[in-house]
Amino acid sequence: MSEKKLIIDQLRLNYTGLFNMNEFYKTIMAWFYERGYDMFERRNCESITPTGKYLEIELIPWKKASDYAKSEMRVRLWVKDLKDVEINKEGVKLKLQQGELRMTIDAWLVTDWEGTWESEKKPYLFFFRTLVNKFIFKSYMQKSESMVVSDVHHLHSRLKGFLNMYKTA
């Protein structure tokens, strides 16, 4: 049985204003593709409300670090009161959206994800796996954890920069 260690718990990004939702989503998907992540889209809901559209998206990307460990994230997006807006910027008409965007990112390091130890069957294997992870694979585990942290913070800063680009519009 695999073991999931929570590395980052609810890293948040909040934004209200003008932005391009399609380009924002493409930026997320392109970042995961560039970094070698596989993707599962768990939820993609859209509903029309009197104040605008409401979107709820949940992505589960993962990346195999080795045969023993993989990094896994959960990216959740909520977009409220999304409306299409047309603005003039330096004589050019731009079609953007206006709304309130909230995003959270969670990240885990999943060890023994292929179930090679089969520690759920025998308690002594669980104990032995714990000892190996804590003492023998200690530097490997720290390196894997720092990779997960660096990926999450890089994604967060890229998306934050993308949204800040629209603040001047």
C-alpha positions, -999 to 999 in steps of 0.1 A, spaced: 0 0 0 13 34 -9 20 61 17 10 97 10 29 124 28 13 159 26 40 184 16 20 215 8 -14 221 23 -37 246 5 -14 272 -11 -38 298 -22 -41 323 -50 -69 348 -50 -76 374 -78 -105 397 -87 -106 416 -119 -99 413 -156 -82 382 -170 -85 357 -199 -99 325 -185 -90 304 -216 -54 316 -215 -52 310 -178 -63 274 -182 -39 269 -211 -10 283 -190 -18 257 -163 -19 229 -188 12 240 -206 32 243 -173 23 207 -165 32 195 -200 66 213 -198 74 197 -164 65 162 -175 33 157 -155 5 134 -164 -30 148 -158 -64 137 -146 -93 162 -146 -115 151 -118 -141 179 -120 -150 205 -146 -184 221 -138 -199 252 -153 -232 268 -143 -249 300 -153 -261 323 -124 -279 356 -125 -245 374 -117 -224 355 -143 -209 321 -148 -196 299 -120 -168 275 -128 -153 247 -107 -123 228 -119 -102 202 -101 -70 188 -117 -50 159 -104 -15 160 -120 12 135 -110 48 129 -120 68 97 -115 101 106 -98 112 70 -96 99 35 -93 94 41 -56 82 77 -54 60 101 -73 47 136 -67 10 143 -69 -9 176 -68 -45 187 -65 -52 220 -82 -87 234 -75 -101 265 -92 -133 283 -84 -144 312 -106 -173 333 -96 -193 359 -114 -174 354 -147 -186 379 -174 -173 386 -208 -160 422 -211 -146 441 -241 -120 468 -234 -100 492 -256 -63 492 -249 -42 515 -270 -68 515 -298 -71 477 -298 -103 459 -287 -96 430 -263 -121 404 -253 -115 394 -216 -134 381 -187 -141 397 -154 -147 378 -122 -134 364 -89 -109 336 -91 -98 314 -62 -73 286 -65 -57 262 -40 -29 238 -46 -22 207 -24 9 185 -30 19 150 -18 49 128 -20 36 92 -27 60 65 -18 58 28 -27 31 37 -52 36 4 -71 30 -16 -39 63 -34 -39 65 -37 -2 30 -50 2 32 -37 38 -6 -39 44 -4 -77 45 24 -81 70 30 -57 99 68 -63 100 71 -52 64 54 -19 73 79 -14 102 108 -23 80 96 1 52 93 29 78 129 23 90 142 22 54 124 55 45 136 73 77 172 62 77 185 46 45 164 67 19 165 99 41 185 120 16 165 106 -14 132 114 4 144 150 12 154 155 -24 120 143 -36 102 165 -12 122 196 -22 114 188 -59 77 188 -50 79 221 -31 99 237 -59 74 226 -86 44 239 -66 60 273 -59 71 276 -95 35 270 -107 21 294 -81 45 322 -91 39 316 -129 1 319 -124 5 349 -101 26 366 -128 1 357 -154 -27 373 -135 -6 404 -125 -2 410 -162 -39 419 -165 -39 443 -135 -27 471 -158 -53 464 -185 
